[in-house]
Amino acid sequence: MFSGKTHELILRVAKAGYAAPATLVVVPSTDRRNGAHVATHLGLQVPATPVDDAAALAHLARTSSVVGIDEAQFFDDALVDVALHLADSGKRVIISGLDLDFRRRPFGCMPQLLCVAAHVQKLQAVCQHCGDAASFTQRLVDGRPAPHTDATIVVGSSELYEARCRTCYSQGAP
């Protein structure tokens, strides 16, 4: 979190849209933070269609030439096949998501998406403790690291999560 993933998604979709104006941006319906938009922590936002699953995305994307998918880690595993099908049918597919959950474990379908992607750009945040490059997301409960027994998916922002480097990341309760 806080690495600029959504910002990069918005920029890439906008740039691709100059040549192919039929664009679709989707967000999983489980992420209700911004309604029918994807938004950056800095306030940049674009309209997006909330979808329940990868099958709904496949249906919506039929008439689009560019498809942007934000928060891909929240989608079901079928997103991998849908993304491949869209790309194989000539559509530009731009995906943003977290590769690791708050336990530092692979998150949802992201590992499979990374394997089949034509291009991967891994962004880093800034550690909110020391200022170094941060690759991990620390979930907090009452200001302390969340136990690893907590649910994997808890949608939130800076009230629940901090970017952390390897040194400042706390394992929490196993």
N, C-alpha and C positions, 0 to 999 in steps of 0.2 A: 504494500500500500504506500501511497504518497510518492511514487516514483515517476509519475507522469504518464502512466499507461493510457488512461482515457484521453488525456490531452493529445498524445501521439495518435491515437485512433481517430479522433476528430480531425486532426490535420491531414492524415492520410486519406480519409474518406473524402474530405473537401477537395484535396488535390486530385484524386482519381475522378471526382465528380465533374471536373472541368471538361474532361474528354468523354465521360460517360455519365450524363446527367441523371439517369435512372438509378438512384441510390436508395438503399434501405439500411437503416441502423436499428438494431434490436438490442434489447436488454432483457434478461430473464425476469419473469414476473415476480420471482421471489425477492428481487431487489427493488423495493418500493421507495427508496430514498429520494428519488428525483421525479417520480411520476412518469410521464411519457417523454422523458428526456434522458440523455446521458450528460453528466456534468462533471467538470473537474473540480478539484478542491479550491481552485482559484476563481471559479464562477463561470468559466466558459461552458456553454451548453448547446446541444443540438437536439431537435426532436428525435425521438426513438419510439419504436413500437415494443411494448412489453409482450413477450411470448412465453407460453407455458413450458414448451419443450422443443427439441430439435425438429420434430415432425411439423409443428406449427411454423417454424422458421422456414423449412423447405417449401411449404405451401406459399408463404408470403413472398419468398424470394424469386418466384417464377418469372416475374416481369422486371426484375432489377438486374442491372449489369454490374453494380458494385454493392457488396453486402458487408456492413460493419457489425461486428458482434462484440459487445462489451460484457465484462464479467463472465467470461466463458466457463470459468470453473464451476459456476452454479448450474450449468446445463447437464443433461443426462449424457451418457456415453455415446448415444446415437449422433451427437454433434460431429463426431469425427467423420462418420460416413456421409453426413449431410454436407459438411464443409468440402470433403473430397469431391462429391458429386457436383456441387456448385462450381468448384474450381475446374473440374474436368469438362463442364459444360460451357466454359469460357467466361465465367463471372470472376470478378476480382473479389477475393474474400480477405477481409482484414479483421483479425481477431485480437482481442485484448483480454488478459486475465492473469490471475495469480498462479504461479507454478507450484507454490508451496502453501500449505495451510499454517495455522498458528503453531502447530507442533513441529514444523519444518519437514513435513511429509508431503509427497506428491498430492496435488489437489484435483480431485475429480478427473475429468477427461483431459486435463492439460498435458500430462506426459505423452499421451497418444497424439494430441494435436501438434506438440513440439516435434515429434518424430516425423510427421507427414508434411510439415510446413515447408514451403519453398524458401522462405526467409524467416529468420528469427532474430529479434532484437530484444535482448534482456536488459531491462532498465534497473537502475538502483536508486533507492531513496537516500536520504541523509539520516544517519542515526540520530534519534532525538535525545540521546544521552551524551554522546561524545563528538558528534559531527562527522564521523567517518562514513564511508560508503556503507549503506545498509541493504542487505539482501533478505532480511527476515521480517516477519510481522509478529509482534508480541501482542497477544490479546490480554487485556487487563480486566480484572474484577476488583472493584474497590481499590484501584491503584496498584494492585499486585498481579503478578503473572497468573493467568488462568490455569486451573488444573488441566492436565491433558485428558482427563475423563469428560470434560465439557463437550457439548455438541460441536461438530466440525463447522457447521454453518450457523453463524450468528452475524446477521447483516448489521453493519455499523460503520462508524468513521472514527474520528479522533477521540470520541468519548469512550471508545472500547479498544482501540488499537494504536500502537506506536511502531514506527520503523526502527529496527535495531540492527546493529552490526553483529558479527559473530561473537565478539568479546562481550558486548552488553546484553545480548539475548540471554534470558534466564530460562532454564529448562522447566521451571514451575514444578508442580507436584506431578509425578509420573502417574 
